[in-house]
């Protein structure tokens, strides 16, 4: 196998399974979701993110066990703590007219600051909620609340950009990108993703990825997956991979990935749009 071909196939091995840049917003991974603590079902927090601003609504209960509703507009703290993505802002309590009133404007809406809220995310799917209401401080571990599984089966067009590092041949370290057609299928809790590419010497290339697909809120992961690539009729490379922050939408899906084969290790993103053919 020629040196350029070996490097390209090693990069192909990474990119196949992933679609579109992993930053679902322009600031960070998109934390928009319903978040909860699985050991304390019954309360939670709704997070809606746009760029670097989060609007959060907290539904909890008072000392009399009746419902309480609070909201906050959160912005990133500076400097950001190591290993965390943190947002903070003022927490408020609102009052207003009865929902069955003839008009919503009587009486006027009341907004009263009650404390502060901080959200600290240590991964795309887990974090910590801290808030205080009228002097009562609460700290809870939270995670995206799972319900339903997205179906990523279909055909996609897209490309990959990745960093190859720790290569056996140091000249293979660096940035590379590829483009092609991906076909995804799902069976039970597993996902299979196959990519077809034509490399620079006009040889047909196919890489196949398999792994367990786990939905966590609106995000999914594939951990401990395996892949193999074939060029023409020749086996090229084999490796393992993991995918995080996989966000599926009607127009495509996107994720971050790490992986490695017998040549290099890889970190990057892959972008793809659902094809108008075969879907």
C-alpha positions as CSV (number, residue, x, y, z in Angstrom):
1,X,0.0,0.0,0.0
2,X,1.4,3.4,-1.0
3,X,2.2,6.0,1.6
4,X,-0.5,8.5,0.5
5,X,-3.1,5.8,0.3
6,X,-2.3,4.4,3.7
7,X,-2.7,7.9,5.2
8,X,-6.0,8.6,3.5
9,X,-7.5,5.2,4.5
10,X,-6.5,5.8,8.1
11,X,-8.4,9.0,8.0
12,X,-11.3,7.5,6.2
13,X,-11.6,5.0,9.0
14,X,-12.5,7.8,11.4
15,X,-14.9,10.0,9.5
16,X,-17.4,7.7,8.1
17,X,-19.9,7.5,10.9
18,X,-20.3,11.2,11.7
19,X,-22.3,14.1,10.3
20,X,-21.8,17.8,10.5
21,X,-19.7,19.8,12.9
22,X,-20.2,18.9,16.5
23,X,-21.0,22.5,17.6
24,X,-24.7,22.6,17.3
25,X,-24.6,26.2,18.3
26,X,-21.9,28.8,17.4
27,X,-20.7,28.8,21.0
28,X,-20.7,25.2,22.3
29,X,-22.4,21.9,22.1
30,X,-26.1,22.6,22.2
31,X,-27.4,22.0,25.7
32,X,-31.1,22.5,24.7
33,X,-33.1,19.7,26.3
34,X,-35.1,18.6,29.3
35,X,-32.7,17.8,32.2
36,X,-33.4,15.8,35.3
37,X,-32.0,13.8,38.2
38,X,-33.1,10.2,37.6
39,X,-33.2,9.5,41.3
40,X,-35.7,12.3,41.9
41,X,-38.3,12.0,39.1
42,X,-40.9,14.7,39.3
43,X,-38.9,17.9,39.0
44,X,-36.6,19.2,36.3
45,X,-35.2,22.0,34.2
46,X,-35.9,23.0,30.6
47,X,-32.9,24.5,28.8
48,X,-33.1,26.4,25.5
49,X,-29.8,27.6,24.1
50,X,-29.1,30.2,21.4
51,X,-25.4,30.9,20.8
52,X,-23.9,31.6,24.2
53,X,-27.2,32.4,26.0
54,X,-29.4,29.9,27.9
55,X,-33.0,30.5,28.9
56,X,-33.8,28.0,31.7
57,X,-37.2,27.2,33.3
58,X,-37.1,25.3,36.6
59,X,-40.2,23.4,37.8
60,X,-40.0,22.3,41.4
61,X,-42.2,22.4,44.6
62,X,-42.5,24.6,47.6
63,X,-42.5,23.6,51.3
64,X,-46.2,23.0,51.0
65,X,-45.6,20.5,48.1
66,X,-47.3,22.7,45.5
67,X,-45.8,23.6,42.2
68,X,-43.2,26.4,41.9
69,X,-42.0,27.9,38.6
70,X,-38.8,29.9,38.2
71,X,-36.8,31.1,35.2
72,X,-33.3,32.5,34.4
73,X,-31.3,33.9,31.5
74,X,-27.8,32.6,31.8
75,X,-24.6,33.6,30.2
76,X,-21.1,32.1,30.2
77,X,-18.9,32.8,33.3
78,X,-15.4,34.2,32.7
79,X,-13.0,32.6,33.0
80,X,-14.5,29.2,32.3
81,X,-13.4,26.5,34.8
82,X,-11.1,23.8,33.5
83,X,-13.1,20.9,32.0
84,X,-16.5,22.6,32.4
85,X,-18.9,24.8,30.3
86,X,-20.5,27.1,32.9
87,X,-23.4,29.5,32.6
88,X,-24.8,31.7,35.4
89,X,-27.5,34.4,35.9
90,X,-30.2,35.8,38.1
91,X,-33.2,33.5,39.0
92,X,-36.6,35.1,39.1
93,X,-40.1,34.2,40.1
94,X,-43.0,35.5,38.0
95,X,-46.7,36.1,38.8
96,X,-49.5,36.9,36.5
97,X,-53.2,36.5,35.6
98,X,-55.1,33.3,35.9
99,X,-54.8,31.2,32.7
100,X,-58.6,31.2,32.3
101,X,-58.9,35.0,32.6
102,X,-60.5,36.9,29.6
103,X,-57.3,38.7,28.9
104,X,-53.7,38.1,29.9
105,X,-52.8,41.7,30.7
106,X,-54.9,42.1,33.9
107,X,-53.2,42.0,36.4
108,X,-49.8,42.9,35.0
109,X,-46.9,40.4,35.1
110,X,-44.8,40.5,38.3
111,X,-41.1,39.7,38.2
112,X,-39.2,39.2,41.5
113,X,-35.5,38.2,41.8
114,X,-35.2,35.3,44.2
115,X,-31.5,34.4,43.8
116,X,-29.1,33.0,41.3
117,X,-28.7,29.9,39.0
118,X,-25.6,28.3,37.7
119,X,-25.4,25.4,35.2
120,X,-22.0,23.6,34.9
121,X,-21.7,20.9,32.1
122,X,-18.9,18.4,32.4
123,X,-20.0,16.5,29.3
124,X,-22.5,16.8,26.5
125,X,-25.0,14.8,28.6
126,X,-24.3,15.5,32.3
127,X,-23.8,18.5,34.5
128,X,-24.6,20.2,37.8
129,X,-27.4,22.6,38.7
130,X,-26.9,25.1,41.5
131,X,-29.5,27.7,42.6
132,X,-30.8,29.6,45.5
133,X,-34.4,30.7,46.2
134,X,-35.0,33.2,49.1
135,X,-31.9,32.1,50.9
136,X,-32.3,28.3,50.4
137,X,-29.4,26.8,48.4
138,X,-29.8,23.7,46.2
139,X,-27.2,21.7,44.3
140,X,-28.1,18.7,42.1
141,X,-26.5,16.5,39.6
142,X,-28.5,16.5,36.3
143,X,-28.5,14.6,33.0
144,X,-30.5,14.8,29.8
145,X,-33.8,13.1,30.3
146,X,-34.3,10.2,27.9
147,X,-37.5,9.4,26.2
148,X,-37.7,7.9,22.7
149,X,-34.9,7.1,20.3
150,X,-34.0,9.0,17.1
151,X,-33.7,6.9,13.9
152,X,-30.7,7.9,11.9
153,X,-31.2,5.4,9.1
154,X,-30.9,6.8,5.7
155,X,-28.5,8.2,3.1
156,X,-26.3,11.2,3.6
157,X,-23.9,13.4,1.7
158,X,-21.1,15.1,3.6
159,X,-17.5,15.3,4.6
160,X,-15.0,15.0,7.4
161,X,-12.2,17.0,8.9
162,X,-10.0,15.3,11.5
163,X,-6.6,15.6,13.2
164,X,-4.4,12.5,12.8
165,X,-1.8,12.2,15.6
166,X,0.6,9.7,17.2
167,X,1.0,8.1,13.7
168,X,3.6,5.4,13.3
169,X,5.0,7.5,10.5
170,X,5.2,11.1,11.9
171,X,4.7,12.6,8.4
172,X,1.1,11.3,8.5
173,X,0.3,13.6,11.5
174,X,-1.9,16.6,10.6
175,X,-5.2,17.7,9.1
176,X,-7.1,16.0,6.3
177,X,-10.6,16.1,4.9
178,X,-12.7,13.7,2.9
179,X,-16.1,13.8,1.2
180,X,-18.5,11.0,0.1
181,X,-21.8,9.2,0.6
182,X,-22.9,7.6,3.8
183,X,-25.6,5.0,4.4
184,X,-26.8,4.4,8.0
185,X,-29.0,1.6,9.3
186,X,-30.2,0.7,12.8
187,X,-31.1,-2.7,14.2
188,X,-32.3,-2.8,17.8
189,X,-29.8,-1.0,20.0
190,X,-27.1,-1.1,17.3
191,X,-26.1,1.2,14.5
192,X,-24.2,0.4,11.3
193,X,-22.8,3.2,9.2
194,X,-21.2,2.6,5.8
195,X,-19.3,5.1,3.7
196,X,-18.4,4.9,0.0
197,X,-15.5,7.1,-1.2
198,X,-13.4,7.3,-4.3
199,X,-9.8,8.1,-3.3
200,X,-7.2,10.0,-5.3
201,X,-6.1,7.0,-7.4
202,X,-9.7,6.4,-8.4
203,X,-10.0,3.3,-6.3
204,X,-13.4,2.6,-4.7
205,X,-13.3,2.6,-0.9
206,X,-15.8,1.4,1.7
207,X,-15.6,1.8,5.4
208,X,-18.1,0.2,7.8
209,X,-18.7,1.2,11.4
210,X,-20.7,-0.8,14.0
211,X,-21.5,0.0,17.6
212,X,-24.2,0.3,20.3
213,X,-26.4,3.4,19.8
214,X,-27.5,4.9,23.1
215,X,-30.0,7.8,23.2
216,X,-29.5,10.3,26.1
217,X,-32.1,13.0,25.8
218,X,-31.8,14.6,22.4
219,X,-28.2,13.4,22.1
220,X,-26.8,9.9,21.5
221,X,-23.5,8.1,21.9
222,X,-21.8,5.2,20.2
223,X,-19.1,3.8,22.5
224,X,-16.8,0.9,22.0
225,X,-17.6,0.7,18.2
226,X,-15.4,-1.1,15.6
227,X,-14.7,-0.2,12.0
228,X,-13.0,-1.7,9.0
229,X,-12.1,-0.3,5.5
230,X,-11.7,-1.9,2.2
231,X,-10.0,-0.4,-0.9
232,X,-11.1,-2.3,-4.0
233,X,-10.8,-5.9,-2.8
234,X,-8.0,-5.2,-0.3
235,X,-8.5,-4.9,3.4
236,X,-6.9,-1.6,4.4
237,X,-7.3,-1.0,8.1
238,X,-9.3,-1.8,11.3
239,X,-9.9,0.1,14.4
240,X,-12.1,1.2,17.2
241,X,-14.1,4.5,17.7
242,X,-16.5,6.3,20.0
243,X,-19.0,9.0,19.1
244,X,-20.4,11.7,21.5
245,X,-22.9,14.5,21.2
246,X,-24.7,12.8,18.3
247,X,-27.5,15.1,17.4
248,X,-30.0,13.8,14.8
249,X,-32.4,16.2,13.0
250,X,-34.6,16.0,10.0
251,X,-31.8,17.4,7.7
252,X,-29.0,15.3,9.0
253,X,-27.0,14.3,12.1
254,X,-23.7,15.5,13.6
255,X,-21.2,14.3,16.3
256,X,-17.8,14.5,17.7
257,X,-15.5,11.4,17.5
258,X,-12.3,9.8,18.6
259,X,-10.8,6.6,17.3
260,X,-7.7,4.8,16.2
261,X,-6.4,2.1,13.9
262,X,-3.0,0.4,13.2
263,X,-1.7,3.7,11.8
264,X,-2.8,6.7,13.9
265,X,-5.3,8.1,16.4
266,X,-7.9,10.6,15.4
267,X,-10.0,13.4,16.8
268,X,-12.5,15.4,14.6
269,X,-15.9,16.1,13.2
270,X,-17.9,14.9,10.3
271,X,-20.6,16.8,8.4
272,X,-23.4,15.4,6.4
273,X,-26.8,16.4,5.0
274,X,-29.6,13.9,4.5
275,X,-29.7,13.0,0.8
276,X,-32.7,13.8,-1.4
277,X,-32.2,10.4,-3.0
278,X,-32.9,7.2,-1.0
279,X,-34.7,8.9,1.8
